[in-house]
Amino acid sequence: MSDLKKISSALISVFHKDGLAPIVQKLNDLGVTIYSTGGTQKFINDLGIDVVAVESVTDYPSILGGRVKTLHPKVFGGILNRQDNPSDREQMQQYNIPQLDVVIVDLYPFEKTVSSGASQEDIIEKIDIGGISLIRAAAKNFKDTICVSSMEDYSEFLELISQNQGAIDIVARRHFAAKAFNVSSNYDTAIFNYFNADQEITALKISQTNANVLRYGENPHQKGFFFGDFDQMFDKLHGKELSYNNLLDVDAAVNLMNEFTGEQPTFAILKHNNACGFAQRESVHKAYIDALAGDPVSAFGGVLICNTQIDAATANEIHTLFCEVVIAPSFASDAIEILKGKKNRILLTQKQVTLSKTTVRTCLNGTLVQDRNTITDTREGLTHPTSKKPTSQELKDLLFASKICKHTKSNTIVLAKNGQLCASGTGQTSRVDALNQAIEKAKNFNFDLQGAVMASDAFFPFPDCVEIADTAGITAVIQPGGSIKDQLSIDYCDANNVSMVFTATRHFKH
């Protein structure tokens, strides 16, 4: 087998025709015989280029409303024959099968049809049969056939056939085969996940073809990639490329702020996936000022996010802080110009996108999958085990703190007062350590904890946490409950005029 194979024939049958014309014209210039069907055939004819209709080869028309067009031995024989196999060559002559050196085929837009909200009937009709079969056949026989399986590859293929007057080496054919199997596997994954939306079949199928190569991973010695459609979620207005760690912080920020959608202006500052500053105020400017006050030290190099437009006054305040990323639903035009004053600062406008219902992470030699934690603690879901009930303001602060707590690394304790994060203890091995950390941090930044509230991501196995909190001035507590020793914490609260509410929902975040 010669390394270089000059193409002499091509089968073209595509759904998307953008960018196809230059390829067809080049193939025609090279004297390549072109076979086609239906709309693609008409498209090529309209370019003034001769086409051999597939029906004239198969002696069979397109049937069943176009469901069956290319599914025929003469088509697949032309693709799958081994040119170095004498028996194959004999059968090609015996059955008058034309050689097909190039297959240019794409697939019906199944995923786009599903996301459009189309009917089941329309979705089913977008499950490609002939196209996927042609792609797999051509990719399998890459030694003799080159497969172009996506319009995204048209320009690369055009350049390839232009370089050596239609002679293509084995490296390129294998490369395009890999691209083809990437297309086919992704397509089948999308179809399976559509049919298995209720997860009745316990199988994990993930396929992402949108890949961004990152400068490195969590550390410079690690490779890093982001697979996903970032542009679906954000418009990037300014700044450098996002890093692996930037993306993790952006993810944490978005998930946290989603808890406060539609509420009064709310601002968060995150560092290492945890909120270090958080406030809810009557204006976005005031919300930022008070969020920053929560921990101006940790805010250095952080990720900022809010739930409303950022105005010029707020932008001027932000501009004095070194921060990596600023996220908002929108920015005032003068705010954008101010924030662009730092060339590397990343500015993102967030779009309203529904996130996946499941979360996925590697574990040991496998994968852990779970439902996304979509439960948010609400006033209606609370029970009141203590004699003293929280005041209206305390109740508001308790729910505010619980939302932050839900998105903070366990074990965690969150202290809040008047719609402001005072401090949190994050990622500690004991709940007592988390509480002591939070209290000490709050004191360091001059917060008065008298009348503050405390949120815990899980229950208290002993009354020590409520005792420590009470001593620090905290007057109300929110926690899941469920410990066999709940009564000990309840008894302490009753004896010391502290109110406590149960949510019945644990919010571990490991």
N, C-alpha and C positions, 0 to 999 in steps of 0.2 A: 504493500500500500504506500503510495506516494504521500508525503506529508502535505503537499499543496494539492488541493482539488479545485479545478476550475468549474464553476457552476454553469449549467447549460439550460436548466429548467427550474421553474418556481411555481408553487401553489400559493395563491394569495386569497384569503377569505377572512376579512376582519370586520369587527363592529365599529371600531374607531378609525376614521380615515384621515384625521389630522396628521399631517407630516408624511403621508404615504406617497404623495405624488412624486417627489424627487427620487424616491427609491424605484418606483415603477419606471420612471423615465431613464434612470441609470441602467436598470435591468434591460430595458429595451435597447439602449445604446450598446450594451454588451452582447446583444443578440440572443438573450435568454428567452426561451419559450415560456409564456406565462399562462397558467391555468387558473380559473377562478369560477365563482358562482354568484348568483343573485345580485345584490346591491354593489358588491365589490367589483363584479364583472362590469356592470354599467358604469361605475366610477372610472375604471380603467379605459373602457371604450370611449367615454367622454373626453379623455385626455388625448384621443386620437391614436391609441395604441391597441394593437391586435391582441385578442385574448382567445384562448381555447376554452370553451365551456366544459366544465367537468362532466355535465350530462352527456356530452358527445363522446367522452371516454368511457363512461360507465354504461351508456345506453339505458340510463335510468333517470327519470325526472326527480326534481325535488318534491318530496311527498310529505303528507301529514302536517300541512301548514308550515313547512320549512324545518320540521323537527329532524327529518332525515334528508341530507343533501350529499355529504361527503363520506358517509359510512358505507364503504364499498371496497371489496378486495382489490380492485384496480387502483384505487387511491392509496390504500394502506400498503399494498404490495409495492407501489412506486416509492414509498417512503421507507419501508422496513427491509427492503432487499439488501443483501450484503454483496457489494460489488466485487469482492474478492472471493466469492463463493460460486463455483461453476454451476452447481445445481440451481442456485437462485437465478443466475443469469439465463439458464435454459428455460426456466419457468416464466421469466419475464418475457422471453420471446414467444413461448408457447401460448401464453394467455394475452399477448399484446398489451403488456403493462408498461406505461411510460415511466421513465426514471424521473424522480423528483428530488432535486438537489437542495432546494430551499423550501421551507414551509414558513410562511408569514401568517400567523393566526393569532387573534386575541380572543378574549372571553366576554360573554354577556356580563353586564355590570350587576352582578348579584348583590354585592354588599351595598352599593348605592341604591338599588331598588328596595332593599330591606329598610335602610335608614330613611327612605322617603316616605315610609308609612303606607306603601302600596298594599293591595290586597294579596291574600295568599296565592290566588290564581296567578297574578302577575309575577309574584316572587318565584313561584315554581317554574314558570316559563323562562325565567332568567337563569335557570340551572343549565349550563352549557354541557352538551353531550359530544357533539361532533368536534367542537373546538378543543376541548380538553383531551379527547382521544388523539387528535392530530398532533397536539403539543407533546404528549407523552411518547407517541410513536417516533416523532422526529428527534426528540431529545435522546431517546434510547439508542437510536441509530446514528449518533453524532459522528461516528467515523466517516459516514458517507453523506450525511444530511445536516444542514445547519437550520436551527429553529429560532425564529424571531417571535417571541410570545407576548410582547407588550409594546404599545406605542412608545413607551419610555425608552425603548432600545432602538427606535428607528434611526436616530442620528448616528449612533455607534455603528450600526450595521451598514449604513450608507457610506460612512468613512471607510469601513472595512473593505467593501467591494470596490471602492474607488482607488484604494492603494495599489492593488496588484491585478487590476483589470478582471476582477471576479474570481481570482484564485485565493482560496482560504485555507489556512493551515489547521492542523488538528488541535492546537492550543485554543484557537478562537472558537472552533466548533464545540469543544468541550466546555469552554467558558459560557457560551450561549445555551448549552444543554443544562448547565447548573442554574442559569437564570430561568430557564423554562420549568425545571422542577420546583424552583422557588415559587413561581407563579401558580403551578398546579397544586402544590401542597397548601399554599395559602388559601386558594379558592376552595379546596375541599374542607379545610378547617372552618371557614366561614359558613359553609353549607351545614356541616355537622353541628356547629354551635347554634345555628338557627333552629334546627330540628330538635336539639337537646336543650332548649332554653330553660326547661324546668329541671334540668340536671338529673333526670330520671336515670340516665346512663352515667355512672360514676367514672368519667374519663376526663382528663385535662388536655385540651387542645388549644395551644396558643401559637399564633403566627403573626409576626409583625414584620412588615417589609419596609417600613419607614425607619431607617437607621441613621442616627447622627453619631459620628465618631468624635468622642470627646478628647480633650488634650491628655487626660489621664483619668484614672478612677478616683477612689477616695484619697489615695496617696500617689505621688509621682511615679512610683515604681509599678503601679497597677494600670493595665489597660482599662478603658472605660467606653461604654456605648450607651446611647439612649435610643430605645426602640419605641416609637410612638409618634403621634401627630401633634407636635408642640403647637403648630400654627392653628390647630383647631381650637385650642384653649386660650391662646394669647396672641395679641399683636405686639410685636417687639418694636418699640419706638426709638430705642437708643441703647448703646453700650456694647460691651464685649460679648463673646460667646459664653453661654452658661456652662459652668463646670458640673461635674458629677455631684459635688457637695451643694452647689447652688440649686440644682434640680431637686435634691432631697429636701432642702429648706423651703423651696417654692411649693413643693407638694404638701409639706406640713402646714405652711401658711394658708394655702387654699382650703385645705380640709378644716382648719380651725375657723377661718373667717366665714366659711359656709354656714356655720352655726348661727351667725349673726346677720344673715341676709335679710334685708328689709327693715332692720332695726335702726335706731338713731345712730349718728356717726360713731364708728368704732374703729380703733386703730390698734394694730398689734406689731410688735417687734420681736422677731424670732432669732434665736441663735442655737445651732446644733439641734434643730427640729423642735425646740421648746420655746414657748413664749417667755421672754424676759421682761417685756413691758406690754401692758394691755390696758386700754381705757375706753370708756363709752361716755360721750359728752354731747352737749347741744350743738357743737360745731366740730368739724374735722380738725381745725387748728387746735382747739382745746384738747381734743382727744389725743392728738399727737404729743402735745406738750406733756400731758399727764401720763401717757404711755412711756415716754422717754424717761420720766422721773422715776419710774419703777426700777430701772437699772441702767443708768447712763453708761456704766462701764461695759457691761455685756453688749450693749447696743452697737458698739464699735464693730464694723464689719458684718452687721446683721442684715436680715431680710425684713423689709417693711411692707405691710399690707393694710388696706382699709376697705370699707364696704361702701364708700361713696366717692364722689369726685374730689381730687386733690386740687385745692386752689393755690393762688400765688403766695398767700401768706403762709400756708403750710409748707409749700415748696421752699420758701426762704429759710424756714426753720430746719427742714430736712437737709438743705444744702450745706449746712455747717457740720453735718455728721458724715463721717465716712461710713457708707453702707454699700452693700453689694447690689441689692435689688430693691426696687420699689414697685409695688403692684397695686392697681386700683381699677375700678370699673371704667374710669375715664380720668383725664387730666385737663384742666383748663389750659388754653394755648400758652398763656404767659407762664404757667407752672412748668410746662414742658421745657420751655427755653431756659428757665432757671436751673432745672435739674439736669439739663444737658451740659451744664457747666463743668461737670466731671466726666471726662471722655469715656471712662470705663464703667460708669454707673449704668446698670441695666434697668430700663423702664419698660414695664409690661402693662398693657390693658387687658383685663381678664374678661373673657367671653363666658356666657352662661352655657355650660356644657354639663350634661349628666355623666357622672363618673361611673365606672364599672361597679356592679353589685357585689363583686368579690375582690378580695385581696390575695396576692400570691407572693410567696417568698421561698427561697431555697432553704432546705433543711437536710442535714446529713447527706445522704446520697439520693435525695428526692426533693419533693416540693410540698409545702404546706399551703392549703387553700382554705379560705373561710369567707363567710358573709361579711361584707363591710359593716362596721358598727354604725348603724343608722339611727339608733335610739338616742334621742336627746331628752334629758330630764326636764319635765314640765311640772307646773304647779298642780295640775290635775292628777299626776301620778305619785304625788308625795303622800306619805303617812306621817302622823305626828305622835310618836311614842312618849314624848316628855310632857310633863304638866304644863310647862311654859311653851307657848307657841311663838314663833318668830314674828317680829313686826313686819309691816308691809315692806319697808326698806330692806330689812334683813332677808326677807324672802326673795326679793329681787336680786340682792347680792349673792345669795346662796345659789340660785339658778345660774347667775352670771359666772360664779366661780366653778360650778360643776361642768359648764361647757369648756372652760379652759382646762380643767382637770382631765377631762376626757381625752384631750389631745396633748397631754404631757406624759413623758416617760415614767413608767411605774418603777418602784413605788413612788407615789407622789402625794404631796399635800399642797393645796393652793389656798392662800390667804388673800382676801379681797375686802374692800370697803368703799362704799359709795361709787360703785361702777368702775373701780380701778383695781388692778392687780397690785397687791402690796409686795408679795413675794411668793415663790414656790420652792418646794424641795423636790428635786427631780432625780429619778433613777437611783434611788437609794435602796439598800438591802433591807432596811427596816423602816416601818412607818414612823417610828419614833425619831429616827435619824432624819427622815424627810421633814418632819414637823420642826425639829430643832434647827435644821438648816434654814427653813423658811422664816422662822422667827428671828434668827440671828441676822439674816439678810435684810429683812424688813427694818430692823433696828439700825443697821448700818446705813440705810438710805433714809433714816429719820421718819419712818412711818409710825404713826400712833395707832397701835392695834386695839385700843380700847373701843369696843363696838364693832370690831371687824368680824368676818365670818370665815369658817374653815370648810374646805371641801376635800374629801378623800376619795381616791379611785376605787377603794375596796373597804370592806368592813374593818372595824377595830376588834381584834381578838381579846383585848384587855382595856380597862378604863384609863390607862396611862396617858393616851393621846388627848382625851377630853380634859384630863386634869392639867396637863401641860398647857393646852390651849387656853383654858380658863385662867390660869395663872398669868398668862400673857395678855389677858384682857378680851379675848375672843368670846362673843356672846351667843353665837349660833353656829350650828354644825350641820352639814349635809353629807350623808354617807349611804351606801347601799343597804346596810343591815344584813342580817343573815348569819351572824356568829352565834354559836351556842352560848356565848357569854355576853350577848347584847345587853342583857338586863343590867350588868355591872356598869356599863357606860350610861345607860338610861338613869340608873339610880344616882350616879355621880352628878349628872346634869340636873336632876330634880333637886338634889341637895344643895346645889350651888347656883341655881337660877340661870341655867344655860338651856337654851332651846335646841332641839335636835330633830331633824327630819330624815326619814328613810326614803330612798328611791327604788329599792328592790332591783337595781341594775348595776352590776359591776362594770367598770370601765378600765380594765387592765390594758396597758399599751406597752408591749415589750419591744 
